[in-house]
Amino acid sequence: MSTPKRTPKCPICASPVALRPENPTFPFCSPRCRQVDLGKWLGEEYRVAVSAAPEDEQEDELASHDGQSEDDPFHRMH
Ligand SMILES: [Zn+2]
């Protein structure tokens, strides 16, 4: 097997990152970059929560379907 030894790059600043045993902040080059990534993740999470709003439209569709099926029992009661 040929495994080219590639130096991982910091996803934040793209500078070479030391491997884990000697770098506690792997896969980031420094604690600062790790913090930046953490903030990015939190920001993305927030964006995901906001973009989840369109799912409400689907729920609306389901609700209208429910309304139709609710019609049946009502007619049966009559
Ligand atoms: Zn970095």
N, CA, C, O and the ligand as a Tripos MOL2 file, in Angstrom:
@<TRIPOS>MOLECULE
protein
  313   311    79     0     0
PROTEIN
NO_CHARGES

@<TRIPOS>ATOM
      1 N           0.8350   -1.2050    0.0000 N.3       1 MET1
      2 CA          0.0000    0.0000    0.0000 C.3       1 MET1
      3 C           0.8630    1.2450    0.0000 C.2       1 MET1
      4 O           1.8110    1.3590    0.7780 O.2       1 MET1
      5 N           0.5370    2.1530   -0.8560 N.am      2 SER2
      6 CA          1.2960    3.3990   -0.8710 C.3       2 SER2
      7 C           0.4830    4.4880   -0.1910 C.2       2 SER2
      8 O          -0.5430    4.9450   -0.6950 O.2       2 SER2
      9 N           0.9670    4.8750    0.9420 N.am      3 THR3
     10 CA          0.2530    5.9330    1.6700 C.3       3 THR3
     11 C           1.1140    7.1850    1.7080 C.2       3 THR3
     12 O           1.9820    7.3280    2.5680 O.2       3 THR3
     13 N           0.8720    8.0700    0.7870 N.am      4 PRO4
     14 CA          1.6530    9.3220    0.7730 C.3       4 PRO4
     15 C           1.4230   10.1100    2.0510 C.2       4 PRO4
     16 O           0.2850   10.3910    2.4260 O.2       4 PRO4
     17 N           2.4960   10.4580    2.7030 N.am      5 LYS5
     18 CA          2.3500   11.1910    3.9670 C.3       5 LYS5
     19 C           2.0330   12.6430    3.6580 C.2       5 LYS5
     20 O           2.9030   13.4290    3.2820 O.2       5 LYS5
     21 N           0.7750   12.9690    3.8250 N.am      6 ARG6
     22 CA          0.3730   14.3470    3.5540 C.3       6 ARG6
     23 C           0.2370   15.1050    4.8610 C.2       6 ARG6
     24 O          -0.3120   14.5990    5.8390 O.2       6 ARG6
     25 N           0.7330   16.2950    4.8580 N.am      7 THR7
     26 CA          0.5480   17.1180    6.0480 C.3       7 THR7
     27 C          -0.8530   17.7090    6.0100 C.2       7 THR7
     28 O          -1.1930   18.4270    5.0700 O.2       7 THR7
     29 N          -1.6530   17.4260    6.9940 N.am      8 PRO8
     30 CA         -2.9920   18.0120    7.0140 C.3       8 PRO8
     31 C          -2.9260   19.5230    7.1260 C.2       8 PRO8
     32 O          -2.0150   20.0890    7.7290 O.2       8 PRO8
     33 N          -3.9100   20.1490    6.5320 N.am      9 LYS9
     34 CA         -3.9200   21.6110    6.5980 C.3       9 LYS9
     35 C          -5.0560   22.0910    7.4860 C.2       9 LYS9
     36 O          -6.1380   21.5030    7.5120 O.2       9 LYS9
     37 N          -4.7970   23.1380    8.1920 N.am     10 CYS10
     38 CA         -5.8070   23.7050    9.0680 C.3      10 CYS10
     39 C          -7.0010   24.1630    8.2280 C.2      10 CYS10
     40 O          -6.8360   24.9610    7.3060 O.2      10 CYS10
     41 N          -8.1970   23.6680    8.5360 N.am     11 PRO11
     42 CA         -9.3700   24.0400    7.7570 C.3      11 PRO11
     43 C          -9.7190   25.5160    7.8840 C.2      11 PRO11
     44 O         -10.5230   26.0420    7.1150 O.2      11 PRO11
     45 N          -9.1200   26.1660    8.8420 N.am     12 ILE12
     46 CA         -9.4420   27.5780    9.0630 C.3      12 ILE12
     47 C          -8.4640   28.4740    8.3330 C.2      12 ILE12
     48 O          -8.8720   29.3470    7.5670 O.2      12 ILE12
     49 N          -7.1500   28.2630    8.5660 N.am     13 CYS13
     50 CA         -6.1740   29.1780    7.9880 C.3      13 CYS13
     51 C          -5.2950   28.4860    6.9500 C.2      13 CYS13
     52 O          -4.4270   29.1260    6.3560 O.2      13 CYS13
     53 N          -5.5110   27.1610    6.7170 N.am     14 ALA14
     54 CA         -4.8210   26.4160    5.6710 C.3      14 ALA14
     55 C          -3.3270   26.3040    5.8900 C.2      14 ALA14
     56 O          -2.5840   26.0410    4.9440 O.2      14 ALA14
     57 N          -2.8830   26.4940    7.0860 N.am     15 SER15
     58 CA         -1.4560   26.2910    7.3520 C.3      15 SER15
     59 C          -1.2400   24.8570    7.8170 C.2      15 SER15
     60 O          -2.1500   24.2500    8.3820 O.2      15 SER15
     61 N          -0.0410   24.3040    7.5890 N.am     16 PRO16
     62 CA          0.2230   22.9060    7.9580 C.3      16 PRO16
     63 C          -0.0720   22.6500    9.4260 C.2      16 PRO16
     64 O           0.2450   23.4600   10.2970 O.2      16 PRO16
     65 N          -0.6880   21.5000    9.6760 N.am     17 VAL17
     66 CA         -1.0730   21.1670   11.0500 C.3      17 VAL17
     67 C          -0.2650   19.9850   11.5270 C.2      17 VAL17
     68 O          -0.1160   19.0080   10.7930 O.2      17 VAL17
     69 N           0.2500   20.0430   12.7100 N.am     18 ALA18
     70 CA          0.9750   18.9140   13.2950 C.3      18 ALA18
     71 C          -0.0220   17.8230   13.6600 C.2      18 ALA18
     72 O          -1.1690   18.0990   14.0110 O.2      18 ALA18
     73 N           0.4440   16.5660   13.5690 N.am     19 LEU19
     74 CA         -0.4580   15.4520   13.8750 C.3      19 LEU19
     75 C          -0.7530   15.3810   15.3700 C.2      19 LEU19
     76 O          -0.1140   16.0260   16.2010 O.2      19 LEU19
     77 N          -1.7760   14.5430   15.6640 N.am     20 ARG20
     78 CA         -2.3880   14.5750   16.9840 C.3      20 ARG20
     79 C          -1.4230   14.4530   18.1650 C.2      20 ARG20
     80 O          -1.4910   15.2700   19.0830 O.2      20 ARG20
     81 N          -0.5310   13.4640   18.1740 N.am     21 PRO21
     82 CA          0.2860   13.2800   19.3940 C.3      21 PRO21
     83 C           0.9880   14.5600   19.8340 C.2      21 PRO21
     84 O           1.1580   14.8160   21.0260 O.2      21 PRO21
     85 N           1.3890   15.3500   18.8550 N.am     22 GLU22
     86 CA          2.1180   16.5660   19.2420 C.3      22 GLU22
     87 C           1.2450   17.8070   19.1150 C.2      22 GLU22
     88 O           1.7010   18.9250   19.3540 O.2      22 GLU22
     89 N          -0.0290   17.5980   18.7310 N.am     23 ASN23
     90 CA         -0.8880   18.7600   18.5240 C.3      23 ASN23
     91 C          -2.2600   18.5100   19.1480 C.2      23 ASN23
     92 O          -3.1110   17.8840   18.5180 O.2      23 ASN23
     93 N          -2.4860   18.9720   20.3370 N.am     24 PRO24
     94 CA         -3.7660   18.7280   21.0350 C.3      24 PRO24
     95 C          -4.9390   19.4220   20.3450 C.2      24 PRO24
     96 O          -6.0950   19.0960   20.6170 O.2      24 PRO24
     97 N          -4.6580   20.3620   19.4680 N.am     25 THR25
     98 CA         -5.7610   21.0720   18.8220 C.3      25 THR25
     99 C          -6.0650   20.5070   17.4440 C.2      25 THR25
    100 O          -6.8430   21.0960   16.6930 O.2      25 THR25
    101 N          -5.4490   19.3480   17.0950 N.am     26 PHE26
    102 CA         -5.7330   18.6970   15.8210 C.3      26 PHE26
    103 C          -7.2390   18.5800   15.6160 C.2      26 PHE26
    104 O          -7.9320   18.3050   16.5960 O.2      26 PHE26
    105 N          -7.7990   18.7660   14.4300 N.am     27 PRO27
    106 CA         -7.1070   19.0270   13.1740 C.3      27 PRO27
    107 C          -6.8540   20.5020   12.8920 C.2      27 PRO27
    108 O          -6.6990   20.8880   11.7330 O.2      27 PRO27
    109 N          -6.8100   21.3140   13.9090 N.am     28 PHE28
    110 CA         -6.5370   22.7310   13.7140 C.3      28 PHE28
    111 C          -5.1080   23.0340   14.1260 C.2      28 PHE28
    112 O          -4.5000   22.2810   14.8870 O.2      28 PHE28
    113 N          -4.5780   24.1260   13.6280 N.am     29 CYS29
    114 CA         -3.1740   24.4250   13.8730 C.3      29 CYS29
    115 C          -2.9930   25.0650   15.2370 C.2      29 CYS29
    116 O          -1.8940   25.0480   15.7900 O.2      29 CYS29
    117 N          -4.0410   25.6190   15.7740 N.am     30 SER30
    118 CA         -3.8930   26.3150   17.0460 C.3      30 SER30
    119 C          -5.2440   26.3940   17.7440 C.2      30 SER30
    120 O          -6.2860   26.2810   17.0990 O.2      30 SER30
    121 N          -5.2290   26.5860   19.0500 N.am     31 PRO31
    122 CA         -6.4990   26.7080   19.7850 C.3      31 PRO31
    123 C          -7.3790   27.8190   19.2140 C.2      31 PRO31
    124 O          -8.6060   27.7470   19.2770 O.2      31 PRO31
    125 N          -6.7470   28.8250   18.6680 N.am     32 ARG32
    126 CA         -7.5220   29.9490   18.1330 C.3      32 ARG32
    127 C          -8.3470   29.4860   16.9320 C.2      32 ARG32
    128 O          -9.5270   29.8180   16.8130 O.2      32 ARG32
    129 N          -7.7080   28.7100   16.0390 N.am     33 CYS33
    130 CA         -8.4300   28.2290   14.8650 C.3      33 CYS33
    131 C          -9.5400   27.2740   15.2880 C.2      33 CYS33
    132 O         -10.6030   27.2380   14.6690 O.2      33 CYS33
    133 N          -9.2930   26.5120   16.3280 N.am     34 ARG34
    134 CA        -10.3350   25.6090   16.8070 C.3      34 ARG34
    135 C         -11.5300   26.4350   17.2890 C.2      34 ARG34
    136 O         -12.6840   26.0720   17.0580 O.2      34 ARG34
    137 N         -11.2430   27.5230   17.9480 N.am     35 GLN35
    138 CA        -12.3180   28.3900   18.4230 C.3      35 GLN35
    139 C         -13.1070   28.9590   17.2420 C.2      35 GLN35
    140 O         -14.3360   29.0280   17.2690 O.2      35 GLN35
    141 N         -12.3690   29.3640   16.2040 N.am     36 VAL36
    142 CA        -13.0240   29.9260   15.0210 C.3      36 VAL36
    143 C         -13.9560   28.8940   14.4070 C.2      36 VAL36
    144 O         -15.0790   29.2110   14.0160 O.2      36 VAL36
    145 N         -13.4750   27.6440   14.3250 N.am     37 ASP37
    146 CA        -14.2980   26.5930   13.7350 C.3      37 ASP37
    147 C         -15.5310   26.3290   14.5920 C.2      37 ASP37
    148 O         -16.6280   26.1140   14.0780 O.2      37 ASP37
    149 N         -15.3340   26.3480   15.8860 N.am     38 LEU38
    150 CA        -16.4580   26.1240   16.7910 C.3      38 LEU38
    151 C         -17.5140   27.2020   16.5630 C.2      38 LEU38
    152 O         -18.7090   26.9120   16.4960 O.2      38 LEU38
    153 N         -17.0640   28.4350   16.4470 N.am     39 GLY39
    154 CA        -18.0000   29.5290   16.2090 C.3      39 GLY39
    155 C         -18.7100   29.3510   14.8800 C.2      39 GLY39
    156 O         -19.8940   29.6600   14.7500 O.2      39 GLY39
    157 N         -17.9640   28.8440   13.8770 N.am     40 LYS40
    158 CA        -18.5680   28.6090   12.5640 C.3      40 LYS40
    159 C         -19.6720   27.5730   12.6810 C.2      40 LYS40
    160 O         -20.7550   27.7280   12.1160 O.2      40 LYS40
    161 N         -19.3780   26.5110   13.4270 N.am     41 TRP41
    162 CA        -20.3700   25.4420   13.5990 C.3      41 TRP41
    163 C         -21.6170   25.9680   14.2730 C.2      41 TRP41
    164 O         -22.7360   25.6750   13.8510 O.2      41 TRP41
    165 N         -21.4210   26.7400   15.3150 N.am     42 LEU42
    166 CA        -22.5850   27.2750   16.0270 C.3      42 LEU42
    167 C         -23.3940   28.1620   15.0860 C.2      42 LEU42
    168 O         -24.6250   28.1590   15.1110 O.2      42 LEU42
    169 N         -22.6760   28.9260   14.2490 N.am     43 GLY43
    170 CA        -23.3640   29.7830   13.2970 C.3      43 GLY43
    171 C         -24.1520   28.9540   12.3020 C.2      43 GLY43
    172 O         -25.2810   29.3010   11.9550 O.2      43 GLY43
    173 N         -23.5540   27.8440   11.8340 N.am     44 GLU44
    174 CA        -24.2480   26.9950   10.8650 C.3      44 GLU44
    175 C         -25.4780   26.3620   11.5000 C.2      44 GLU44
    176 O         -26.5290   26.2350   10.8710 O.2      44 GLU44
    177 N         -25.3250   25.9690   12.7530 N.am     45 GLU45
    178 CA        -26.4600   25.3580   13.4400 C.3      45 GLU45
    179 C         -27.6250   26.3380   13.4660 C.2      45 GLU45
    180 O         -28.7830   25.9730   13.2640 O.2      45 GLU45
    181 N         -27.2800   27.5820   13.7210 N.am     46 TYR46
    182 CA        -28.3190   28.6060   13.7730 C.3      46 TYR46
    183 C         -28.9730   28.7440   12.4070 C.2      46 TYR46
    184 O         -30.1900   28.8950   12.2970 O.2      46 TYR46
    185 N         -28.1220   28.6890   11.3400 N.am     47 ARG47
    186 CA        -28.6570   28.8480    9.9870 C.3      47 ARG47
    187 C         -29.5660   27.6550    9.6460 C.2      47 ARG47
    188 O         -30.5950   27.8160    8.9890 O.2      47 ARG47
    189 N         -29.1720   26.4650   10.0980 N.am     48 VAL48
    190 CA        -29.9720   25.2710    9.8180 C.3      48 VAL48
    191 C         -31.3540   25.4110   10.4580 C.2      48 VAL48
    192 O         -32.3780   25.0710    9.8640 O.2      48 VAL48
    193 N         -31.3430   25.9210   11.6840 N.am     49 ALA49
    194 CA        -32.6170   26.0840   12.3850 C.3      49 ALA49
    195 C         -33.5090   27.0530   11.6220 C.2      49 ALA49
    196 O         -34.7240   26.8660   11.5560 O.2      49 ALA49
    197 N         -32.9050   28.0850   11.0470 N.am     50 VAL50
    198 CA        -33.6880   29.0780   10.3150 C.3      50 VAL50
    199 C         -34.1920   28.4960    8.9990 C.2      50 VAL50
    200 O         -35.3410   28.7180    8.6160 O.2      50 VAL50
    201 N         -33.3160   27.7410    8.2990 N.am     51 SER51
    202 CA        -33.7090   27.1900    7.0010 C.3      51 SER51
    203 C         -34.6540   26.0150    7.1600 C.2      51 SER51
    204 O         -35.1610   25.4900    6.1690 O.2      51 SER51
    205 N         -34.9010   25.5920    8.4050 N.am     52 ALA52
    206 CA        -35.8430   24.4970    8.6320 C.3      52 ALA52
    207 C         -37.2690   25.0020    8.5280 C.2      52 ALA52
    208 O         -38.2120   24.2110    8.5450 O.2      52 ALA52
    209 N         -37.4330   26.3030    8.4220 N.am     53 ALA53
    210 CA        -38.7720   26.8960    8.3650 C.3      53 ALA53
    211 C         -39.5940   26.3510    7.1930 C.2      53 ALA53
    212 O         -40.7750   26.0590    7.3810 O.2      53 ALA53
    213 N         -39.0150   26.2000    5.9770 N.am     54 PRO54
    214 CA        -39.8090   25.6810    4.8450 C.3      54 PRO54
    215 C         -40.4900   24.3610    5.1590 C.2      54 PRO54
    216 O         -41.4800   24.0130    4.5150 O.2      54 PRO54
    217 N         -39.9810   23.6180    6.1340 N.am     55 GLU55
    218 CA        -40.6310   22.3590    6.4860 C.3      55 GLU55
    219 C         -42.0340   22.6060    7.0180 C.2      55 GLU55
    220 O         -42.8920   21.7250    6.9830 O.2      55 GLU55
    221 N         -42.2510   23.8130    7.5100 N.am     56 ASP56
    222 CA        -43.5870   24.1410    7.9920 C.3      56 ASP56
    223 C         -44.6060   24.0490    6.8650 C.2      56 ASP56
    224 O         -45.7620   23.6820    7.0790 O.2      56 ASP56
    225 N         -44.1490   24.3950    5.6380 N.am     57 GLU57
    226 CA        -45.0580   24.3160    4.4970 C.3      57 GLU57
    227 C         -45.5320   22.8870    4.3000 C.2      57 GLU57
    228 O         -46.7040   22.6310    4.0230 O.2      57 GLU57
    229 N         -44.5670   21.9400    4.4530 N.am     58 GLN58
    230 CA        -44.9450   20.5360    4.2910 C.3      58 GLN58
    231 C         -45.9340   20.1360    5.3670 C.2      58 GLN58
    232 O         -46.8720   19.3790    5.1170 O.2      58 GLN58
    233 N         -45.7170   20.6530    6.5660 N.am     59 GLU59
    234 CA        -46.6370   20.3150    7.6410 C.3      59 GLU59
    235 C         -48.0220   20.8750    7.3340 C.2      59 GLU59
    236 O         -49.0420   20.2750    7.6710 O.2      59 GLU59
    237 N         -48.0350   22.0210    6.6960 N.am     60 ASP60
    238 CA        -49.3200   22.6040    6.3110 C.3      60 ASP60
    239 C         -50.0520   21.6750    5.3570 C.2      60 ASP60
    240 O         -51.2590   21.4640    5.4720 O.2      60 ASP60
    241 N         -49.2850   21.1150    4.3950 N.am     61 GLU61
    242 CA        -49.8990   20.1960    3.4360 C.3      61 GLU61
    243 C         -50.5020   19.0020    4.1610 C.2      61 GLU61
    244 O         -51.6210   18.5730    3.8790 O.2      61 GLU61
    245 N         -49.7160   18.4740    5.1150 N.am     62 LEU62
    246 CA        -50.1930   17.3110    5.8680 C.3      62 LEU62
    247 C         -51.4510   17.6840    6.6380 C.2      62 LEU62
    248 O         -52.3890   16.8940    6.7460 O.2      62 LEU62
    249 N         -51.4530   18.9010    7.1700 N.am     63 ALA63
    250 CA        -52.5970   19.3330    7.9730 C.3      63 ALA63
    251 C         -53.8500   19.3650    7.1040 C.2      63 ALA63
    252 O         -54.9280   18.9690    7.5470 O.2      63 ALA63
    253 N         -53.7040   19.8420    5.8550 N.am     64 SER64
    254 CA        -54.8850   19.9090    4.9930 C.3      64 SER64
    255 C         -55.3460   18.5040    4.6330 C.2      64 SER64
    256 O         -56.5410   18.2550    4.4690 O.2      64 SER64
    257 N         -54.3690   17.5680    4.5100 N.am     65 HIS65
    258 CA        -54.7600   16.1800    4.2470 C.3      65 HIS65
    259 C         -55.5390   15.6330    5.4310 C.2      65 HIS65
    260 O         -56.5250   14.9100    5.2870 O.2      65 HIS65
    261 N         -55.0420   16.0200    6.6320 N.am     66 ASP66
    262 CA        -55.7240   15.5590    7.8330 C.3      66 ASP66
    263 C         -57.1560   16.0680    7.8530 C.2      66 ASP66
    264 O         -58.0820   15.3600    8.2460 O.2      66 ASP66
    265 N         -57.3140   17.3060    7.4210 N.am     67 GLY67
    266 CA        -58.6510   17.8920    7.4030 C.3      67 GLY67
    267 C         -59.5800   17.0840    6.5150 C.2      67 GLY67
    268 O         -60.7580   16.9150    6.8300 O.2      67 GLY67
    269 N         -59.0440   16.5790    5.3920 N.am     68 GLN68
    270 CA        -59.8920   15.8020    4.4860 C.3      68 GLN68
    271 C         -60.3000   14.4850    5.1310 C.2      68 GLN68
    272 O         -61.4530   14.0640    5.0430 O.2      68 GLN68
    273 N         -59.3220   13.8330    5.7900 N.am     69 SER69
    274 CA        -59.6340   12.5350    6.3780 C.3      69 SER69
    275 C         -60.5450   12.7210    7.5910 C.2      69 SER69
    276 O         -61.2780   11.8100    7.9780 O.2      69 SER69
    277 N         -60.4870   13.8990    8.1760 N.am     70 GLU70
    278 CA        -61.3660   14.1620    9.3180 C.3      70 GLU70
    279 C         -62.8210   14.2790    8.8520 C.2      70 GLU70
    280 O         -63.7580   14.0920    9.6280 O.2      70 GLU70
    281 N         -62.9780   14.5920    7.5740 N.am     71 ASP71
    282 CA        -64.3200   14.7450    7.0290 C.3      71 ASP71
    283 C         -65.0810   13.4250    7.0780 C.2      71 ASP71
    284 O         -66.2880   13.3960    7.3180 O.2      71 ASP71
    285 N         -64.3560   12.3370    6.8460 N.am     72 ASP72
    286 CA        -65.0150   11.0250    6.7640 C.3      72 ASP72
    287 C         -65.7400   10.6310    8.0510 C.2      72 ASP72
    288 O         -66.9350   10.3380    8.0220 O.2      72 ASP72
    289 N         -65.0290   10.6210    9.1780 N.am     73 PRO73
    290 CA        -65.7060   10.2360   10.4260 C.3      73 PRO73
    291 C         -66.9010   11.1340   10.6980 C.2      73 PRO73
    292 O         -67.9130   10.6920   11.2430 O.2      73 PRO73
    293 N         -66.7760   12.3870   10.3160 N.am     74 PHE74
    294 CA        -67.8770   13.3210   10.5700 C.3      74 PHE74
    295 C         -69.1270   12.8920    9.8070 C.2      74 PHE74
    296 O         -70.2420   12.9250   10.3290 O.2      74 PHE74
    297 N         -68.9050   12.4820    8.5360 N.am     75 HIS75
    298 CA        -70.0430   12.0470    7.7350 C.3      75 HIS75
    299 C         -70.6260   10.7540    8.2800 C.2      75 HIS75
    300 O         -71.8360   10.5310    8.2310 O.2      75 HIS75
    301 N         -69.7480    9.9060    8.7990 N.am     76 ARG76
    302 CA        -70.2190    8.6300    9.3280 C.3      76 ARG76
    303 C         -71.1230    8.8610   10.5460 C.2      76 ARG76
    304 O         -72.0900    8.1310   10.7660 O.2      76 ARG76
    305 N         -70.7880    9.8840   11.3240 N.am     77 MET77
    306 CA        -71.5720   10.1620   12.5170 C.3      77 MET77
    307 C         -72.9820   10.6310   12.1520 C.2      77 MET77
    308 O         -73.9360   10.4630   12.9120 O.2      77 MET77
    309 N         -73.0760   11.2230   10.9660 N.am     78 HIS78
    310 CA        -74.3930   11.7510   10.5860 C.3      78 HIS78
    311 C         -75.3600   10.6680   10.2920 C.2      78 HIS78
    312 O         -76.5120   10.9430    9.9580 O.2      78 HIS78
    313 ZN         -5.1550   27.5210   11.6360 Zn       79 ZN79
@<TRIPOS>BOND
     1     1     2 1
     2     2     3 1
     3     3     4 2
     4     3     5 am
     5     5     6 1
     6     6     7 1
     7     7     8 2
     8     7     9 am
     9     9    10 1
    10    10    11 1
    11    11    12 2
    12    11    13 am
    13    13    14 1
    14    14    15 1
    15    15    16 2
    16    15    17 am
    17    17    18 1
    18    18    19 1
    19    19    20 2
    20    19    21 am
    21    21    22 1
    22    22    23 1
    23    23    24 2
    24    23    25 am
    25    25    26 1
    26    26    27 1
    27    27    28 2
    28    27    29 am
    29    29    30 1
    30    30    31 1
    31    31    32 2
    32    31    33 am
    33    33    34 1
    34    34    35 1
    35    35    36 2
    36    35    37 am
    37    37    38 1
    38    38    39 1
    39    39    40 2
    40    39    41 am
    41    41    42 1
    42    42    43 1
    43    43    44 2
    44    43    45 am
    45    45    46 1
    46    46    47 1
    47    47    48 2
    48    47    49 am
    49    49    50 1
    50    50    51 1
    51    51    52 2
    52    51    53 am
    53    53    54 1
    54    54    55 1
    55    55    56 2
    56    55    57 am
    57    57    58 1
    58    58    59 1
    59    59    60 2
    60    59    61 am
    61    61    62 1
    62    62    63 1
    63    63    64 2
    64    63    65 am
    65    65    66 1
    66    66    67 1
    67    67    68 2
    68    67    69 am
    69    69    70 1
    70    70    71 1
    71    71    72 2
    72    71    73 am
    73    73    74 1
    74    74    75 1
    75    75    76 2
    76    75    77 am
    77    77    78 1
    78    78    79 1
    79    79    80 2
    80    79    81 am
    81    81    82 1
    82    82    83 1
    83    83    84 2
    84    83    85 am
    85    85    86 1
    86    86    87 1
    87    87    88 2
    88    87    89 am
    89    89    90 1
    90    90    91 1
    91    91    92 2
    92    91    93 am
    93    93    94 1
    94    94    95 1
    95    95    96 2
    96    95    97 am
    97    97    98 1
    98    98    99 1
    99    99   100 2
   100    99   101 am
   101   101   102 1
   102   102   103 1
   103   103   104 2
   104   103   105 am
   105   105   106 1
   106   106   107 1
   107   107   108 2
   108   107   109 am
   109   109   110 1
   110   110   111 1
   111   111   112 2
   112   111   113 am
   113   113   114 1
   114   114   115 1
   115   115   116 2
   116   115   117 am
   117   117   118 1
   118   118   119 1
   119   119   120 2
   120   119   121 am
   121   121   122 1
   122   122   123 1
   123   123   124 2
   124   123   125 am
   125   125   126 1
   126   126   127 1
   127   127   128 2
   128   127   129 am
   129   129   130 1
   130   130   131 1
   131   131   132 2
   132   131   133 am
   133   133   134 1
   134   134   135 1
   135   135   136 2
   136   135   137 am
   137   137   138 1
   138   138   139 1
   139   139   140 2
   140   139   141 am
   141   141   142 1
   142   142   143 1
   143   143   144 2
   144   143   145 am
   145   145   146 1
   146   146   147 1
   147   147   148 2
   148   147   149 am
   149   149   150 1
   150   150   151 1
   151   151   152 2
   152   151   153 am
   153   153   154 1
   154   154   155 1
   155   155   156 2
   156   155   157 am
   157   157   158 1
   158   158   159 1
   159   159   160 2
   160   159   161 am
   161   161   162 1
   162   162   163 1
   163   163   164 2
   164   163   165 am
   165   165   166 1
   166   166   167 1
   167   167   168 2
   168   167   169 am
   169   169   170 1
   170   170   171 1
   171   171   172 2
   172   171   173 am
   173   173   174 1
   174   174   175 1
   175   175   176 2
   176   175   177 am
   177   177   178 1
   178   178   179 1
   179   179   180 2
   180   179   181 am
   181   181   182 1
   182   182   183 1
   183   183   184 2
   184   183   185 am
   185   185   186 1
   186   186   187 1
   187   187   188 2
   188   187   189 am
   189   189   190 1
   190   190   191 1
   191   191   192 2
   192   191   193 am
   193   193   194 1
   194   194   195 1
   195   195   196 2
   196   195   197 am
   197   197   198 1
   198   198   199 1
   199   199   200 2
   200   199   201 am
   201   201   202 1
   202   202   203 1
   203   203   204 2
   204   203   205 am
   205   205   206 1
   206   206   207 1
   207   207   208 2
   208   207   209 am
   209   209   210 1
   210   210   211 1
   211   211   212 2
   212   211   213 am
   213   213   214 1
   214   214   215 1
   215   215   216 2
   216   215   217 am
   217   217   218 1
   218   218   219 1
   219   219   220 2
   220   219   221 am
   221   221   222 1
   222   222   223 1
   223   223   224 2
   224   223   225 am
   225   225   226 1
   226   226   227 1
   227   227   228 2
   228   227   229 am
   229   229   230 1
   230   230   231 1
   231   231   232 2
   232   231   233 am
   233   233   234 1
   234   234   235 1
   235   235   236 2
   236   235   237 am
   237   237   238 1
   238   238   239 1
   239   239   240 2
   240   239   241 am
   241   241   242 1
   242   242   243 1
   243   243   244 2
   244   243   245 am
   245   245   246 1
   246   246   247 1
   247   247   248 2
   248   247   249 am
   249   249   250 1
   250   250   251 1
   251   251   252 2
   252   251   253 am
   253   253   254 1
   254   254   255 1
   255   255   256 2
   256   255   257 am
   257   257   258 1
   258   258   259 1
   259   259   260 2
   260   259   261 am
   261   261   262 1
   262   262   263 1
   263   263   264 2
   264   263   265 am
   265   265   266 1
   266   266   267 1
   267   267   268 2
   268   267   269 am
   269   269   270 1
   270   270   271 1
   271   271   272 2
   272   271   273 am
   273   273   274 1
   274   274   275 1
   275   275   276 2
   276   275   277 am
   277   277   278 1
   278   278   279 1
   279   279   280 2
   280   279   281 am
   281   281   282 1
   282   282   283 1
   283   283   284 2
   284   283   285 am
   285   285   286 1
   286   286   287 1
   287   287   288 2
   288   287   289 am
   289   289   290 1
   290   290   291 1
   291   291   292 2
   292   291   293 am
   293   293   294 1
   294   294   295 1
   295   295   296 2
   296   295   297 am
   297   297   298 1
   298   298   299 1
   299   299   300 2
   300   299   301 am
   301   301   302 1
   302   302   303 1
   303   303   304 2
   304   303   305 am
   305   305   306 1
   306   306   307 1
   307   307   308 2
   308   307   309 am
   309   309   310 1
   310   310   311 1
   311   311   312 2
@<TRIPOS>SUBSTRUCTURE
     1 MET1         2 RESIDUE 1 A MET
     2 SER2         6 RESIDUE 1 A SER
     3 THR3        10 RESIDUE 1 A THR
     4 PRO4        14 RESIDUE 1 A PRO
     5 LYS5        18 RESIDUE 1 A LYS
     6 ARG6        22 RESIDUE 1 A ARG
     7 THR7        26 RESIDUE 1 A THR
     8 PRO8        30 RESIDUE 1 A PRO
     9 LYS9        34 RESIDUE 1 A LYS
    10 CYS10       38 RESIDUE 1 A CYS
    11 PRO11       42 RESIDUE 1 A PRO
    12 ILE12       46 RESIDUE 1 A ILE
    13 CYS13       50 RESIDUE 1 A CYS
    14 ALA14       54 RESIDUE 1 A ALA
    15 SER15       58 RESIDUE 1 A SER
    16 PRO16       62 RESIDUE 1 A PRO
    17 VAL17       66 RESIDUE 1 A VAL
    18 ALA18       70 RESIDUE 1 A ALA
    19 LEU19       74 RESIDUE 1 A LEU
    20 ARG20       78 RESIDUE 1 A ARG
    21 PRO21       82 RESIDUE 1 A PRO
    22 GLU22       86 RESIDUE 1 A GLU
    23 ASN23       90 RESIDUE 1 A ASN
    24 PRO24       94 RESIDUE 1 A PRO
    25 THR25       98 RESIDUE 1 A THR
    26 PHE26      102 RESIDUE 1 A PHE
    27 PRO27      106 RESIDUE 1 A PRO
    28 PHE28      110 RESIDUE 1 A PHE
    29 CYS29      114 RESIDUE 1 A CYS
    30 SER30      118 RESIDUE 1 A SER
    31 PRO31      122 RESIDUE 1 A PRO
    32 ARG32      126 RESIDUE 1 A ARG
    33 CYS33      130 RESIDUE 1 A CYS
    34 ARG34      134 RESIDUE 1 A ARG
    35 GLN35      138 RESIDUE 1 A GLN
    36 VAL36      142 RESIDUE 1 A VAL
    37 ASP37      146 RESIDUE 1 A ASP
    38 LEU38      150 RESIDUE 1 A LEU
    39 GLY39      154 RESIDUE 1 A GLY
    40 LYS40      158 RESIDUE 1 A LYS
    41 TRP41      162 RESIDUE 1 A TRP
    42 LEU42      166 RESIDUE 1 A LEU
    43 GLY43      170 RESIDUE 1 A GLY
    44 GLU44      174 RESIDUE 1 A GLU
    45 GLU45      178 RESIDUE 1 A GLU
    46 TYR46      182 RESIDUE 1 A TYR
    47 ARG47      186 RESIDUE 1 A ARG
    48 VAL48      190 RESIDUE 1 A VAL
    49 ALA49      194 RESIDUE 1 A ALA
    50 VAL50      198 RESIDUE 1 A VAL
    51 SER51      202 RESIDUE 1 A SER
    52 ALA52      206 RESIDUE 1 A ALA
    53 ALA53      210 RESIDUE 1 A ALA
    54 PRO54      214 RESIDUE 1 A PRO
    55 GLU55      218 RESIDUE 1 A GLU
    56 ASP56      222 RESIDUE 1 A ASP
    57 GLU57      226 RESIDUE 1 A GLU
    58 GLN58      230 RESIDUE 1 A GLN
    59 GLU59      234 RESIDUE 1 A GLU
    60 ASP60      238 RESIDUE 1 A ASP
    61 GLU61      242 RESIDUE 1 A GLU
    62 LEU62      246 RESIDUE 1 A LEU
    63 ALA63      250 RESIDUE 1 A ALA
    64 SER64      254 RESIDUE 1 A SER
    65 HIS65      258 RESIDUE 1 A HIS
    66 ASP66      262 RESIDUE 1 A ASP
    67 GLY67      266 RESIDUE 1 A GLY
    68 GLN68      270 RESIDUE 1 A GLN
    69 SER69      274 RESIDUE 1 A SER
    70 GLU70      278 RESIDUE 1 A GLU
    71 ASP71      282 RESIDUE 1 A ASP
    72 ASP72      286 RESIDUE 1 A ASP
    73 PRO73      290 RESIDUE 1 A PRO
    74 PHE74      294 RESIDUE 1 A PHE
    75 HIS75      298 RESIDUE 1 A HIS
    76 ARG76      302 RESIDUE 1 A ARG
    77 MET77      306 RESIDUE 1 A MET
    78 HIS78      310 RESIDUE 1 A HIS
    79 ZN79       313 GROUP 0 **** ****
